[in-house]
Amino acid sequence: DQRYENFGRRYEAQLIYGQALASLGQPEQAAAELELLVDIEPSVDPPYDPEVVYFIRRMRIESLAGSLRAYNRAGRPEEGLELIEYLYEEVDPNFPYRTNPEDPSLTEMVASLNIEESISRIAAGDSSTGLAMLEGLINEFDAPDQWKADPGGTREVLDQISRGLSYLVDLKIGDLSPEIYARAAAGFRDRGQLDRAIEAAKYAFSSHHEGEASSRWRAKALYEIGESSDALGRPQEAAIAYQYLAENFPKSDMVAMASQNFFAIVGDLAVDDGGAWAELVPVAEKLFSDNSRGLGSEQLKLQQATEKEMDGNYPQARDLFRRISRTYTDGGVERSVPFFFRARAGGARCLFRITTDVDQGIRDASGELLPLLVEARNAGDVPGESALRYEIARMYWGDRKKSAADALEVLQPVLDELAGDTVYREGAILLLVEVLCADGQLAKAEIGVNEIRQFWPQGSSLVAATYYLIEAYRASSTDDDRKRAGQLVLQWIRLPEANFDEAGPGVRLGFASILIDGGFAT
């Protein structure tokens, strides 16, 4: 129905406009524009086609979540609460904001709505309802079955919860639980506000909440303090946080990582500063020994190798990567180190970076890795084989060399012959899509994007892969390709990790141009 299609485009444009205002730091105006969509109805008569029901529900849910988010960011949660109480007085049964069971494709949008509604309620005085909603959300998504069924989507929802709680802390709501403060600290860190992350984590220790759960979250808050302090270049503060965690929360599931981090930082500070830090080395060694047996020592080598590589010390990083063993002993049983192949890939990567002759560097580094491909395949190590293929392909497709044919030959088996949702396969397929798009093989690139959409529908890789396709189709001179670019833009702006509501004017204008060229402006 052409009438419905035209109204649909207008609704989409209105939603984008409201999101654009939010991204420009105008939450009050954004809320006003988004409110226009929260109770829209179809321009066609019932009975409604399922696609119409889906579209109207999506518009309502997304605009209501956006309105509440805008009110919360503007420090006016009470207006958000007034809006939802008005809307919930009489909800059209054809277009409910929530259903049970929920349409899987709307699950995360509904979760976003629930997050913002819980924040509005807590901040506006209806804390019991808001906290109950929040607890229900966390129990639903931070559960083993949910992680197993949809790791990418689960991570995205929990990250949204953390970011939302960071805004709740911004509203200066007093005496929340240690869990809320610890999750909010992670949200601040995700927003790039590391000082605020540390501040929020410290609130966990002034909360009056007690008990085993509170103790567990205070340990996680300490770990957040350590991570953010280290990222800010304050290793002394990070070491203190990690030491306090390791010594005072021995039952925490963070104690092994805290002990390893404390050991690594103290070792560096002892070399650089000496004094009291040198005297702490035996303490750090004991904590590490007590909490990092077996696999822990291999994990520490991996961590130290990664740090040396990030510092540009490729020879030391390579040495540490190559010192990681194939196996470790656990209770008298010899087990495979799960990241052995990835460590060897890291060692070869460092070798390539050291070498000044690019072609010789490729021969030397790939010569180390190619024999391991067979070992990884025979061991059924999909993450390991994916990491090996990724590193070899990166030598052919990087800032020092561009050989699409060689890169594609190495990467194609990751898509054709391997399976699963490991992060290393994800990275390899994303690189494959990038090279295919650059090489003009868009039909094959679409297959790669579909694989990412199937296994990692909520992650940043789908955002990047879709963008590669958009740019490739945009460069074409055919009407069909320009139309396809426009279709992909409409998909891209709805991806959670795209954060389109926070995109700048340049991005929005660029996408508007693509939509116009693709015939989506009428």
Number of C-alpha atoms within 10 A of each C-alpha: 7 7 10 13 12 14 14 18 14 14 20 15 14 18 23 21 17 28 27 21 23 26 19 15 14 16 26 19 17 27 27 14 21 28 21 17 22 24 19 14 17 16 14 13 8 8 9 12 10 9 9 19 16 17 16 23 22 20 23 24 26 22 28 29 25 27 33 32 28 29 23 29 20 16 19 19 26 18 17 25 24 13 16 17 11 11 15 11 7 9 12 11 8 14 21 17 23 17 12 5 7 12 12 9 11 17 16 19 20 22 20 24 23 22 27 31 25 28 30 28 22 23 23 20 14 15 15 12 14 22 17 13 19 22 12 13 18 15 11 13 20 15 11 10 11 15 14 10 10 16 20 18 21 20 17 19 23 19 17 20 26 25 21 24 26 27 20 26 21 16 17 10 12 11 14 18 20 29 21 26 31 30 26 29 34 31 26 28 22 16 14 12 15 23 16 21 28 26 14 27 30 20 21 27 20 12 17 11 15 12 7 8 12 19 19 17 22 27 30 28 31 28 27 26 29 27 25 26 21 18 13 13 10 13 20 16 17 26 26 16 22 27 26 17 26 28 13 11 18 13 14 17 12 18 26 22 19 31 29 27 25 30 25 21 21 29 18 15 19 16 11 11 11 14 11 11 19 17 12 17 20 13 15 24 18 13 21 25 17 12 19 20 14 17 17 18 18 24 18 21 22 23 18 20 27 20 14 17 21 11 10 14 15 22 17 16 27 24 15 24 28 19 17 22 16 15 16 20 13 11 8 7 8 12 14 13 18 17 19 22 25 20 27 24 29 25 26 26 25 22 21 24 18 16 14 9 11 16 15 12 19 22 12 15 24 23 13 17 21 14 10 19 19 12 14 18 15 10 12 12 18 20 23 27 28 30 27 30 26 25 24 24 27 21 25 21 22 11 8 12 12 15 15 17 14 14 24 19 12 21 26 17 14 21 18 9 9 16 13 11 17 15 16 21 25 25 16 26 26 25 23 29 29 23 23 24 22 16 15 14 13 18 11 14 25 17 13 25 25 16 19 26 17 12 20 21 23 24 21 16 22 27 23 19 25 27 18 22 26 23 17 21 24 21 12 13 9 12 14 12 18 24 20 19 27 25 16 19 20 15 12 22 18 16 17 22 17 19 14 19 22 14 17 13 13 9 11 17 11 10 19 17 15 25 22 14 16 20 12 15 14 8
